[in-house]
Amino acid sequence: MRTWGSGRRYRSRLLVYFMAFCTVFITITMVTYPKETFESAIMGLNLWWNVVFPALLPFFILSEILMGIGVVHFIGVLLEPLMRPIFNVPGVGAFAMSMGLASGYPMDAVITCRFRKNQLCTAVEAERLLSFTNTADPLFMFGAVAVGMFGMPELGATIALAHYISSFLVGVAFRFHGRSRDSYSLDNPVVSGNIIIRAFRALYNARQEDKRSPGQLLGDAVKLSMNTIILIGGFIIVFSVFIRIMTIVGITDTLTDIFASALSLINYSTNLAPALVSGFLEIDLGTLAASQVAAPLVEKVAVASAIIAWSGLCVHGQVASIVIESGIRMTPYIVGRLLHAILAAILTVLLLGSGQRITTLMVIPASMTMSQSNSLSFWLTRIEQTTYQIGILLSILIVMSFAVHLLRGIYRYANRKGA
């Protein structure tokens, strides 16, 4: 009779054989179809160079500098009263959440990985953070999807609101994840003292522990950020080739049949199945395909919202390449993405059905579409707006955290008075 240990070794051996088979199969397919492989690699390279590189590199560098000079530690103390009760993560998680909301994939993964390496959070707290901070940026939803793909600017607020509300709901649900591995208890005594003084003290102590000169800090930030952005570029190119190979050999046709069956169960048009397959693999291709399908508008927008929340295997590969060395498991992240996709689709249908039209602080002008993404003025405007959004988000979170901290202080004072 096979024991548990032998069964585990058996599964491990099968996994090794499967990986070897897949690698050989992909290699043979690339050699067989060199023209298609080259074209898809060029497509992935263009996407990385024209969109991902200028969009993320400045914020990668900025986040490294902010951590090095202690600003993130300062924010962590200020936002601990808000982030811990709601999401069961340390206050620094608000920085990852704000940067992820404003800058998009995979900014949150980079910051969460740095938190883990600098011991600003535990492994289970990093998994919770990663489950709900992996969000699309507002420019993509307002500009690329609503304006560029659907040609309906008014859809931007609905898609963005459904995306962010569902993300927060995932964070609340994941606050219970890994409680058995948690080193922090909500019953722990509350740290006393003025929160602002403690925040400045944390900033100073972090800077003293870092000990790098400003020049060395900037150099290290650029070097680490360049390494990360090149790693992401490699994954984008690899997945671009991989998606093309899956299409050539007919794997996508099988996936289309599976998604068509799932859509028919909820009485949605099966014409959306190819869009779901594309979105399962890559977010941009999937949302574009959903906008062009002959189907009811509500169904198309709901599917597009689900694809944006899922974000695609290409993004998941980038996230895995960033966090895997930090001991952060990918299984909770994938579960979070699935839950996010389902909730985003449901909320989109509800918002469209209620006829709401919401304007937010993050509205992107309709003139900023994907066709302008190669211009310098476009990226300067995007950097300016993203920085503004990060500042607004952090300011709102800090005000909310102060309110929670004040209410807790009043509650403790009332209890002492009553005793």
C-alpha positions as CSV (number, residue, x, y, z in Angstrom):
1,M,0.0,0.0,0.0
2,R,1.4,3.4,-1.0
3,T,2.1,5.7,2.0
4,W,1.5,9.4,2.1
5,G,5.3,10.1,1.7
6,S,5.5,7.8,-1.4
7,G,2.4,9.4,-2.8
8,R,4.0,12.8,-2.4
9,R,7.1,11.7,-4.2
10,Y,5.0,10.2,-7.0
11,R,3.2,13.5,-7.5
12,S,6.5,15.3,-7.5
13,R,7.9,13.0,-10.1
14,L,4.8,13.4,-12.3
15,L,5.2,17.2,-12.0
16,V,8.8,17.0,-13.1
17,Y,7.9,14.9,-16.1
18,F,5.0,17.2,-17.0
19,M,7.3,20.3,-16.9
20,A,9.9,18.6,-19.0
21,F,7.3,17.5,-21.6
22,C,5.8,21.0,-21.8
23,T,9.2,22.6,-22.2
24,V,10.2,20.3,-25.0
25,F,6.8,20.7,-26.7
26,I,7.1,24.5,-26.6
27,T,10.6,24.4,-27.9
28,I,9.6,22.1,-30.8
29,T,6.6,24.4,-31.6
30,M,8.8,27.5,-31.6
31,V,11.3,25.8,-34.0
32,T,8.4,24.7,-36.2
33,Y,6.8,28.1,-36.3
34,P,9.7,30.6,-36.2
35,K,7.9,33.4,-38.0
36,E,4.9,33.4,-35.6
37,T,7.3,33.1,-32.6
38,F,9.4,36.1,-33.7
39,E,6.3,38.2,-34.4
40,S,4.8,37.5,-31.0
41,A,8.1,38.2,-29.3
42,I,8.3,41.6,-31.0
43,M,4.7,42.3,-29.9
44,G,5.6,41.6,-26.3
45,L,8.8,43.7,-26.5
46,N,6.9,46.6,-27.9
47,L,4.3,46.3,-25.1
48,W,7.0,46.3,-22.5
49,W,9.1,49.2,-24.0
50,N,6.2,51.5,-25.0
51,V,3.8,50.9,-22.1
52,V,5.2,49.0,-19.1
53,F,8.7,50.5,-18.9
54,P,7.8,54.2,-18.8
55,A,4.6,53.5,-16.7
56,L,6.3,51.6,-13.8
57,L,10.0,52.4,-13.6
58,P,9.6,55.9,-12.0
59,F,7.3,54.4,-9.3
60,F,9.6,51.4,-8.7
61,I,12.5,53.9,-8.0
62,L,10.2,56.1,-5.9
63,S,9.1,53.3,-3.7
64,E,12.6,52.1,-3.1
65,I,13.7,55.6,-2.1
66,L,10.7,56.1,0.2
67,M,11.5,52.8,2.0
68,G,15.1,53.7,2.3
69,I,14.5,57.1,3.9
70,G,11.9,55.8,6.3
71,V,8.8,57.4,4.9
72,V,7.1,54.0,4.5
73,H,7.7,53.3,8.2
74,F,6.2,56.7,9.0
75,I,3.1,55.9,7.0
76,G,2.9,52.4,8.6
77,V,2.6,53.8,12.1
78,L,0.0,56.4,11.1
79,L,-2.2,53.8,9.3
80,E,-1.8,50.9,11.6
81,P,-5.1,51.8,13.4
82,L,-7.0,51.5,10.1
83,M,-5.3,48.6,8.2
84,R,-5.0,46.2,11.1
85,P,-8.7,46.0,12.1
86,I,-10.0,46.0,8.5
87,F,-7.5,43.9,6.6
88,N,-5.4,42.4,9.5
89,V,-2.2,43.7,7.9
90,P,0.4,46.2,9.2
91,G,0.0,49.9,8.5
92,V,2.6,49.9,5.8
93,G,0.1,47.9,3.7
94,A,-1.6,51.1,3.0
95,F,1.4,52.2,1.0
96,A,1.3,49.1,-1.2
97,M,-2.5,49.5,-1.6
98,S,-2.2,53.2,-2.6
99,M,0.7,52.5,-5.1
100,G,-1.2,49.5,-6.5
101,L,-4.4,51.4,-6.9
102,A,-2.7,54.3,-8.7
103,S,0.0,52.6,-10.7
104,G,-1.5,49.2,-11.5
105,Y,0.0,45.7,-12.0
106,P,2.5,44.5,-10.7
107,M,3.4,47.5,-8.5
108,D,1.9,46.0,-5.4
109,A,3.9,42.8,-5.8
110,V,7.2,44.7,-6.0
111,I,6.4,46.7,-2.8
112,T,5.0,43.7,-0.9
113,C,8.1,41.7,-1.7
114,R,10.3,44.6,-0.4
115,F,8.2,44.7,2.8
116,R,8.8,41.0,3.3
117,K,12.5,41.3,2.7
118,N,12.8,44.2,5.0
119,Q,10.7,42.4,7.6
120,L,8.0,45.0,7.7
121,C,5.4,42.2,7.5
122,T,5.2,38.4,8.0
123,A,4.8,35.9,5.1
124,V,1.1,35.5,5.9
125,E,0.5,39.2,6.0
126,A,2.3,39.6,2.7
127,E,-0.1,37.0,1.2
128,R,-3.1,38.9,2.6
129,L,-1.7,42.1,1.1
130,L,-1.1,40.5,-2.3
131,S,-4.6,39.1,-2.4
132,F,-6.3,42.5,-2.6
133,T,-3.7,45.1,-3.6
134,N,-3.2,43.7,-7.1
135,T,-5.4,46.2,-9.0
136,A,-5.5,47.9,-12.4
137,D,-4.7,51.5,-12.6
138,P,-7.5,54.1,-13.3
139,L,-6.0,55.2,-16.6
140,F,-6.3,51.7,-18.1
141,M,-10.0,51.5,-17.0
142,F,-11.1,55.0,-17.8
143,G,-8.9,55.6,-20.9
144,A,-8.0,52.3,-22.5
145,V,-11.1,50.2,-21.8
146,A,-14.0,52.7,-21.5
147,V,-12.8,55.2,-24.1
148,G,-10.4,53.3,-26.4
149,M,-12.2,49.9,-26.5
150,F,-15.9,50.5,-25.7
151,G,-16.0,54.1,-27.0
152,M,-18.2,55.0,-23.9
153,P,-16.4,57.2,-21.4
154,E,-19.3,57.0,-19.0
155,L,-18.5,53.3,-18.4
156,G,-15.2,54.2,-16.8
157,A,-16.6,55.1,-13.4
158,T,-18.7,52.0,-13.3
159,I,-15.9,49.6,-14.2
160,A,-13.4,51.4,-11.8
161,L,-15.9,51.5,-8.9
162,A,-16.8,47.8,-9.3
163,H,-13.1,46.9,-9.5
164,Y,-12.0,48.8,-6.4
165,I,-15.0,47.9,-4.2
166,S,-14.6,44.2,-5.0
167,S,-10.9,44.5,-4.3
168,F,-11.6,45.9,-0.8
169,L,-14.1,43.1,-0.2
170,V,-11.5,40.5,-1.1
171,G,-9.1,42.2,1.4
172,V,-11.8,41.9,4.2
173,A,-12.4,38.3,3.3
174,F,-8.7,37.5,3.4
175,R,-8.2,39.0,6.8
176,F,-9.0,35.6,8.2
177,H,-6.5,33.8,5.9
178,G,-3.6,32.1,7.7
179,R,-4.8,32.9,11.2
180,S,-3.0,29.8,12.5
181,R,0.3,31.1,11.2
182,D,-0.3,34.6,12.5
183,S,2.2,36.1,15.0
184,Y,-0.1,39.1,15.6
185,S,-3.3,39.0,17.6
186,L,-6.0,41.6,17.6
187,D,-6.1,41.1,21.4
188,N,-2.5,42.4,21.7
189,P,-2.2,45.5,23.8
190,V,-2.5,48.8,21.9
191,V,0.7,50.8,21.7
192,S,0.4,53.9,23.8
193,G,1.8,57.4,23.1
194,N,1.2,60.1,20.6
195,I,0.8,58.5,17.2
196,I,2.4,61.4,15.3
197,I,5.5,61.3,17.6
198,R,5.7,57.5,17.2
199,A,5.5,57.9,13.4
200,F,8.4,60.4,13.3
201,R,10.4,58.2,15.6
202,A,9.9,55.3,13.3
203,L,11.0,57.3,10.3
204,Y,14.2,58.4,12.1
205,N,15.0,55.0,13.4
206,A,14.5,53.4,9.9
207,R,16.8,56.0,8.4
208,Q,19.5,55.4,11.1
209,E,19.3,51.7,10.5
210,D,19.7,52.1,6.7
211,K,23.0,54.0,6.9
212,R,23.2,54.5,3.1
213,S,24.2,57.9,1.8
214,P,21.7,59.7,-0.5
215,G,23.8,58.9,-3.6
216,Q,24.1,55.2,-2.7
217,L,20.4,55.0,-1.9
218,L,19.5,56.5,-5.3
219,G,21.9,54.2,-7.1
220,D,20.6,51.1,-5.3
221,A,17.0,52.2,-6.1
222,V,17.7,52.5,-9.8
223,K,19.7,49.3,-9.9
224,L,17.0,47.2,-8.1
225,S,14.2,48.9,-10.1
226,M,16.0,48.2,-13.4
227,N,16.5,44.5,-12.5
228,T,12.8,44.2,-11.7
229,I,11.5,45.9,-14.8
230,I,13.8,43.8,-17.0
231,L,12.5,40.7,-15.3
232,I,8.9,41.8,-16.0
233,G,9.8,42.5,-19.6
234,G,11.2,39.0,-20.0
235,F,7.9,37.5,-18.7
236,I,5.8,39.6,-21.0
237,I,7.8,38.4,-24.0
238,V,7.7,34.8,-22.9
239,F,3.9,34.9,-22.3
240,S,3.3,36.6,-25.6
241,V,5.1,33.7,-27.4
242,F,3.3,31.2,-25.2
243,I,-0.1,32.6,-26.0
244,R,0.6,32.5,-29.7
245,I,1.8,28.9,-29.4
246,M,-1.4,27.9,-27.6
247,T,-3.4,29.5,-30.4
248,I,-1.5,27.7,-33.1
249,V,-1.8,24.2,-31.6
250,G,-5.5,24.6,-30.8
251,I,-5.4,24.7,-27.0
252,T,-7.4,27.9,-27.0
253,D,-10.2,26.2,-28.9
254,T,-10.6,23.7,-26.1
255,L,-10.6,26.5,-23.5
256,T,-13.2,28.3,-25.6
257,D,-15.5,25.3,-25.4
258,I,-15.1,25.2,-21.6
259,F,-15.9,28.9,-21.2
260,A,-18.8,28.7,-23.6
261,S,-20.4,25.9,-21.4
262,A,-19.9,28.1,-18.3
263,L,-21.4,31.1,-19.9
264,S,-24.5,29.1,-21.1
265,L,-25.1,28.1,-17.4
266,I,-25.6,31.8,-16.5
267,N,-27.5,32.6,-19.7
268,Y,-24.7,34.8,-21.1
269,S,-23.9,34.9,-24.8
270,T,-21.4,32.2,-25.8
271,N,-19.9,34.7,-28.2
272,L,-18.0,36.0,-25.1
273,A,-16.1,32.7,-24.7
274,P,-13.1,33.7,-26.9
275,A,-12.8,36.9,-25.0
276,L,-12.6,35.0,-21.7
277,V,-9.9,32.8,-23.1
278,S,-7.9,35.7,-24.2
279,G,-8.4,37.4,-20.9
280,F,-7.5,34.3,-19.0
281,L,-4.1,34.6,-20.7
282,E,-3.6,38.4,-21.1
283,I,-5.6,41.3,-19.8
284,D,-5.3,43.7,-22.8
285,L,-6.3,41.2,-25.4
286,G,-9.2,39.9,-23.4
287,T,-10.8,43.3,-22.7
288,L,-10.3,44.3,-26.3
289,A,-12.0,41.1,-27.5
290,A,-14.9,41.6,-25.0
291,S,-15.6,45.1,-26.3
292,Q,-15.8,43.9,-29.9
293,V,-18.1,40.8,-29.4
294,A,-21.7,40.8,-30.6
295,A,-23.4,40.5,-27.2
296,P,-25.5,42.7,-24.9
297,L,-23.6,45.6,-23.4
298,V,-24.1,44.6,-19.8
299,E,-22.7,41.1,-20.5
300,K,-19.7,42.6,-22.4
301,V,-18.8,45.0,-19.6
302,A,-19.3,42.4,-16.9
303,V,-16.9,40.1,-18.7
304,A,-14.4,42.9,-19.2
305,S,-14.6,43.7,-15.5
306,A,-13.9,40.0,-14.6
307,I,-11.0,40.0,-17.0
308,I,-9.5,43.2,-15.5
309,A,-9.9,41.8,-12.0
310,W,-8.4,38.4,-12.9
311,S,-5.5,40.3,-14.8
312,G,-4.3,37.3,-16.8
313,L,-1.7,34.6,-16.6
314,C,0.9,37.0,-18.0
315,V,0.5,39.3,-14.9
316,H,0.5,36.3,-12.6
317,G,3.8,35.2,-14.1
318,Q,5.3,38.6,-13.4
319,V,4.0,38.5,-9.8
320,A,5.4,35.0,-9.3
321,S,8.8,36.0,-10.6
322,I,8.9,38.9,-8.2
323,V,7.6,37.3,-4.9
324,I,8.6,33.7,-5.2
325,E,12.1,34.3,-3.6
326,S,10.4,36.0,-0.6
327,G,8.6,32.9,0.6
328,I,5.2,34.3,-0.4
329,R,2.9,31.5,-1.6
330,M,1.0,32.1,-4.9
331,T,-2.0,29.9,-4.1
332,P,-3.7,32.6,-1.9
333,Y,-3.0,35.1,-4.6
334,I,-4.7,33.1,-7.3
335,V,-7.7,32.4,-5.1
336,G,-7.9,36.2,-4.4
337,R,-7.8,36.9,-8.1
338,L,-10.7,34.4,-8.8
339,L,-12.8,35.9,-6.0
340,H,-12.0,39.4,-7.3
341,A,-13.1,38.5,-10.8
342,I,-16.4,37.1,-9.6
343,L,-17.2,40.0,-7.3
344,A,-16.2,42.6,-10.0
345,A,-18.5,41.0,-12.6
346,I,-21.4,40.9,-10.1
347,L,-20.9,44.5,-8.9
348,T,-20.6,45.7,-12.5
349,V,-24.0,44.2,-13.4
350,L,-25.6,45.8,-10.3
351,L,-24.1,49.2,-11.0
352,L,-25.2,49.2,-14.6
353,G,-28.6,47.9,-13.6
354,S,-29.1,50.7,-11.1
355,G,-28.1,53.3,-13.7
356,Q,-25.6,55.0,-11.5
357,R,-23.1,57.5,-13.0
358,I,-20.4,58.2,-10.5
359,T,-17.6,60.8,-10.9
360,T,-14.5,60.3,-8.8
361,L,-11.2,62.0,-8.0
362,M,-9.5,59.6,-10.4
363,V,-11.3,60.4,-13.6
364,I,-9.0,60.4,-16.6
365,P,-9.7,62.7,-19.5
366,A,-11.3,60.9,-22.5
367,S,-8.7,62.3,-24.8
368,M,-6.0,60.2,-23.1
369,T,-6.3,56.9,-25.1
370,M,-3.9,54.1,-25.9
371,S,-3.1,55.6,-29.2
372,Q,-1.2,58.4,-27.4
373,S,0.9,56.1,-25.3
374,N,4.1,56.7,-27.2
375,S,4.3,60.5,-26.6
376,L,6.5,62.0,-24.0
377,S,3.7,64.5,-22.9
378,F,1.4,61.5,-22.4
379,W,3.7,59.8,-19.9
380,L,4.6,63.1,-18.1
381,T,0.9,63.7,-17.6
382,R,0.4,60.1,-16.5
383,I,3.2,60.4,-13.9
384,E,1.8,63.7,-12.6
385,Q,-1.7,62.3,-12.3
386,T,-0.6,59.1,-10.7
387,T,1.5,60.9,-8.1
388,Y,-1.6,63.1,-7.4
389,Q,-3.8,60.1,-7.0
390,I,-1.3,58.4,-4.6
391,G,-1.2,61.6,-2.5
392,I,-5.0,61.8,-2.5
393,L,-5.4,58.1,-1.5
394,L,-2.8,58.3,1.3
395,S,-4.3,61.5,2.6
396,I,-7.8,60.0,2.8
397,L,-6.5,56.8,4.5
398,I,-4.5,58.9,7.0
399,V,-7.6,61.0,7.9
400,M,-9.6,57.8,8.3
401,S,-6.8,56.2,10.4
402,F,-6.7,59.3,12.7
403,A,-10.5,59.1,13.1
404,V,-10.3,55.4,14.1
405,H,-7.4,56.1,16.4
406,L,-9.3,58.9,18.1
407,L,-12.4,56.8,18.5
408,R,-10.4,54.0,20.1
409,G,-8.8,56.5,22.5
410,I,-12.2,57.8,23.5
411,Y,-13.4,54.2,24.0
412,R,-10.5,53.3,26.2
413,Y,-10.8,56.5,28.2
414,A,-14.5,55.8,28.7
415,N,-13.8,52.3,29.9
416,R,-11.2,53.5,32.4
417,K,-13.6,56.2,33.6
418,G,-16.3,53.6,34.1
419,A,-14.0,51.3,36.0
